[in-house]
């Protein structure tokens, strides 16, 4: 049992966000235990070739056989909606001594020996950390960012909107009760009951929030609510996001109305309809089975016509419908 004690002002400093780095690291759980994460199967299959071009042995070792993750790999977000690159910079600045300690604690706590890809590198934790950062960046850019992250981010954004409504309509008790059956709120104390016997063996822990703020993080690869094991870390709780099963759905191509196709042409009409959620050029090209260059020309034309907007997200550019584009796609007059 973990207990988080709230002072008078602590509820005002509790906030909800999501962490791209946490989602990248947690997605590796789907490789460790694919049966537990069926909604990831088509995604892991789609990026298998790119994954094998990386140091897959090291990436596999970042998650223990029972899907524990060293705390340092998922640093507490410093702000709302952090970018992957900003979180990776925080990870890169980790004290090497913490790297060695957390890897050892995670694998020993799981009752598993350190895999060779870690054991042979622990004598130089600074070099191991740099290699982890390099491989996680490659995994993000080659496997997750082009196709998976736009869908994942849309689900996480929808979860944040739902939690905001729950807090507005039902207060803190309604918000925390809706996050997970493992969480309960009473008299200014939030209780997290983790059923994992390895966690229970650690005993209970009473953590005053004490002005540090509690961060709630939805995740697409969670098996219930959980928190960091290290009692010295600031309070943070991850919980399963709503709608995670949507990751496993194969979205059908929208039917293009004849009038819209005649107005702007079939390829551009299809792109406009596909952009119900923001996406990158590469993700759209992958879905359509064409080259990114072909998609880019149409996206530029739609943007110039005021039907799309462009937003930079790290090294990528996300396209989304403008209000005019949304009205045209929906057929509003």
C-alpha positions in Angstrom: 0.0 0.0 0.0 1.3 3.4 -1.0 -0.2 6.5 0.7 0.1 10.0 -0.6 -0.8 12.7 2.0 -2.1 16.0 0.7 -1.7 19.3 2.5 -4.0 22.2 2.1 -2.4 23.4 -1.1 -1.2 20.1 -2.6 -4.4 19.4 -4.6 -3.8 22.7 -6.5 -0.4 21.4 -7.6 -1.6 18.1 -8.8 -1.7 17.9 -12.6 -2.1 15.4 -15.4 0.1 15.1 -18.5 1.7 12.4 -20.6 5.3 11.5 -21.2 6.5 10.5 -24.7 9.6 9.0 -23.2 7.6 6.9 -20.7 5.4 5.6 -23.6 8.5 4.7 -25.7 10.1 2.8 -22.8 6.8 1.2 -21.7 6.1 0.1 -25.3 9.0 -2.3 -25.0 6.9 -4.3 -22.5 4.9 -5.4 -25.5 7.9 -7.2 -26.8 8.6 -8.9 -23.5 5.0 -10.1 -22.9 3.1 -9.9 -26.3 0.2 -11.9 -25.0 -0.5 -9.3 -22.3 -0.5 -6.4 -24.9 -2.5 -7.7 -27.9 -3.3 -4.2 -29.1 0.4 -3.7 -29.8 0.9 -6.8 -32.0 0.4 -5.2 -35.4 2.6 -2.3 -34.4 5.5 -4.4 -33.2 5.3 -6.5 -36.4 5.3 -3.3 -38.6 8.5 -2.0 -37.1 10.3 -5.3 -36.6 12.8 -4.7 -39.4 13.7 -1.2 -38.2 14.0 -2.5 -34.6 16.5 -5.2 -35.6 18.8 -2.5 -37.1 19.2 -1.1 -33.6 20.8 -2.7 -30.5 17.8 -4.8 -29.9 19.5 -6.8 -27.2 20.0 -3.7 -25.1 16.5 -2.3 -25.8 15.0 -5.7 -24.8 17.0 -5.6 -21.6 15.6 -2.2 -20.5 12.5 -4.1 -19.4 12.8 -7.1 -17.0 11.1 -10.4 -17.8 8.1 -9.4 -15.6 8.1 -5.9 -17.2 9.6 -3.9 -14.4 11.4 -0.8 -15.7 14.3 1.0 -13.9 13.0 4.3 -12.5 15.7 6.5 -14.1 14.4 5.6 -17.6 11.1 7.4 -17.0 12.0 10.7 -15.4 9.2 12.8 -14.0 8.0 15.3 -16.6 9.1 18.9 -15.9 6.2 20.5 -17.7 2.9 19.9 -19.5 3.1 17.9 -22.7 6.9 17.6 -22.8 8.7 16.7 -26.1 10.5 13.5 -26.5 13.8 15.3 -27.0 13.4 17.4 -23.9 12.8 14.3 -21.8 15.7 12.5 -23.5 17.9 15.4 -22.4 16.8 14.9 -18.8 17.6 11.2 -19.1 21.0 11.9 -20.6 21.8 14.0 -17.5 21.2 11.2 -15.1 23.9 10.5 -12.5 25.7 7.4 -13.7 25.6 5.9 -10.2 21.8 6.0 -10.4 21.9 4.1 -13.7 23.9 1.2 -12.2 21.7 1.2 -9.0 18.4 1.3 -10.8 19.3 -1.4 -13.4 20.5 -3.7 -10.6 17.4 -3.0 -8.4 14.9 -3.6 -11.2 16.4 -7.0 -12.3 17.2 -8.2 -8.8 13.7 -7.2 -7.6 12.3 -9.2 -10.5 14.4 -12.2 -9.4 16.1 -12.1 -12.8 19.9 -12.0 -13.5 21.3 -9.0 -15.4 21.3 -9.9 -19.1 24.7 -9.9 -20.8 23.9 -6.7 -22.7 23.8 -4.9 -19.3 26.2 -6.9 -17.2 29.1 -6.3 -19.5 28.5 -2.6 -19.5 27.8 -1.8 -15.8 31.4 -1.2 -15.0 31.1 2.0 -17.1 27.6 3.3 -16.3 28.2 6.7 -18.1 28.9 4.9 -21.4 25.9 2.6 -20.8 23.7 5.6 -20.2 24.9 7.3 -23.4 24.2 4.1 -25.4 20.7 3.8 -23.9 20.0 7.4 -24.9 21.2 6.8 -28.4 19.2 3.6 -28.9 16.0 5.0 -27.4 16.3 8.0 -29.8 16.7 5.6 -32.7 13.8 3.5 -31.5 11.6 6.6 -31.3 12.5 8.0 -34.7 12.5 4.8 -36.7 9.8 2.8 -35.0 7.4 4.9 -33.0 7.3 8.5 -34.4 6.3 7.9 -38.0 3.1 5.8 -37.5 2.4 4.9 -33.9 2.9 8.1 -32.0 0.1 10.2 -33.8 -2.4 7.5 -32.9 -1.1 7.1 -29.3 -1.0 10.9 -28.7 -4.6 11.2 -29.8 -5.7 8.6 -27.3 -3.7 10.2 -24.5 -5.1 13.6 -25.3 -8.6 12.2 -25.2 -7.8 10.7 -21.7 -6.7 14.1 -20.5 -9.9 15.7 -21.6 -11.9 13.1 -19.9 -10.0 13.5 -16.6 -10.5 17.2 -16.7 -14.3 16.7 -17.0 -14.3 14.2 -14.1 -12.5 16.6 -11.8 -14.8 19.5 -12.8 -17.9 17.4 -12.2 -17.0 15.2 -9.3 -13.9 16.8 -7.6 -10.8 15.0 -6.4 -12.7 11.9 -5.1 -14.3 11.4 -8.5 -11.1 12.0 -10.4 -9.0 9.5 -8.4 -11.7 6.9 -8.3 -12.0 7.0 -12.0 -8.3 6.5 -12.7 -8.0 2.9 -11.5 -9.7 0.5 -9.1 -6.4 0.4 -7.2 -6.7 4.1 -6.2 -8.9 5.5 -3.4 -9.3 8.9 -1.9 -10.3 9.6 1.7 -9.7 12.5 4.1 -6.8 14.0 2.1 -5.0 10.7 1.5 -4.7 9.0 -1.8 -4.1 5.2 -1.5 -2.6 3.0 -4.1 -2.9 -0.7 -3.6 -0.5 -2.5 -5.9 -1.4 -6.2 -6.1 2.1 -7.3 -7.3 3.6 -9.5 -4.5 7.0 -8.1 -5.2 5.8 -4.6 -4.5 3.9 -5.8 -1.4 7.1 -7.3 -0.1 8.5 -3.9 0.1 6.0 -2.9 2.7 3.8 0.2 2.9 5.0 3.7 2.3 3.6 7.0 3.5 4.6 9.9 1.2 3.6 13.5 2.0 3.2 15.4 -1.2 4.6 18.4 0.7 4.4 21.0 -2.0 6.2 18.9 -4.6 3.1 18.3 -6.7 1.7 15.0 -7.7 1.8 14.1 -11.4 -0.7 11.7 -12.9 0.5 10.0 -16.1 -1.8 8.0 -18.4 0.0 5.2 -20.2 -1.0 3.0 -23.1 1.1 0.1 -21.8 0.1 -0.1 -18.1 -1.2 -3.1 -16.2 -2.9 -1.1 -13.5 -1.8 2.0 -11.5 1.7 2.1 -10.1 4.3 4.5 -8.8 8.1 4.7 -8.5 9.7 2.4 -6.0 12.4 4.9 -4.8 10.9 6.8 -1.8 13.2 9.7 -2.4 11.7 10.5 -5.9 8.9 13.1 -6.2 5.4 11.7 -6.2 4.1 10.4 -9.6 1.5 7.8 -10.5 1.0 6.1 -13.8 -2.4 4.6 -14.7 -3.9 2.9 -17.7 -5.3 5.4 -20.3 -8.9 5.1 -21.5 -9.2 3.8 -25.1 -6.0 1.8 -25.2 -7.6 -0.9 -27.3 -8.0 1.6 -30.1 -4.3 1.1 -30.8 -5.2 -2.3 -32.1 -7.8 -1.2 -34.5 -7.1 -1.0 -38.2 -8.7 2.2 -39.3 -10.6 1.8 -42.6 -10.1 4.3 -45.3 -12.8 7.0 -45.3 -15.2 7.1 -48.2 -14.5 10.3 -50.2 -17.7 12.1 -51.2 -17.9 12.8 -55.0 -18.5 16.5 -54.5 -15.3 16.9 -52.3 -13.3 14.8 -54.8 -14.5 17.0 -57.7 -13.7 20.2 -55.8 -10.1 19.5 -54.7 -9.2 16.2 -56.4 -9.4 12.6 -55.0 -5.9 12.4 -53.5 -6.2 15.7 -51.6 -9.8 14.8 -50.5 -8.6 11.5 -49.1 -5.7 13.2 -47.2 -8.1 15.8 -45.8 -10.4 13.0 -44.5 -7.5 11.0 -43.1 -6.4 13.9 -41.0 -9.1 13.5 -38.4 -6.1 13.3 -36.1 -2.8 15.1 -36.6 -0.3 13.1 -38.6 3.1 13.4 -40.2 3.9 13.1 -43.9 5.6 9.8 -43.3 2.7 8.3 -41.4 0.2 9.4 -44.1 2.5 8.0 -46.9 2.8 4.7 -45.0 -1.0 4.4 -44.7 -1.6 5.3 -48.4 1.2 3.1 -49.7 2.8 6.0 -51.6 6.1 8.0 -51.3 6.4 10.8 -48.8 7.2 13.2 -51.6 3.9 12.5 -53.3 2.1 13.2 -50.0 4.1 16.3 -49.3 3.1 18.1 -52.5 -0.6 17.6 -51.7 -0.1 18.6 -48.1 1.6 21.8 -49.2 -1.3 22.6 -51.5 -3.9 22.0 -48.8 -2.0 24.1 -46.3 -1.6 27.0 -48.8 -5.4 26.8 -49.4 -6.0 27.3 -45.6 -7.4 23.7 -45.2 -4.5 22.4 -43.0 -2.2 23.7 -40.3 1.4 22.8 -39.6 2.9 22.3 -36.1 6.4 21.2 -35.4 6.8 18.4 -32.9 10.5 17.8 -32.3 12.0 16.9 -35.6 8.7 16.2 -37.2 5.9 18.3 -38.6 2.3 17.4 -37.8 -0.5 18.3 -40.2 -4.0 18.9 -38.9 -7.2 20.2 -40.3 -7.9 23.9 -39.9 -11.4 25.0 -39.0 -12.1 25.6 -42.7 -10.7 22.1 -43.5 -12.7 20.5 -40.8 -15.9 22.2 -42.0 -15.2 21.1 -45.6 -14.4 17.5 -44.6 -17.6 17.2 -42.5 -19.7 18.8 -45.3 -20.8 21.7 -43.1 -22.4 24.5 -45.1 
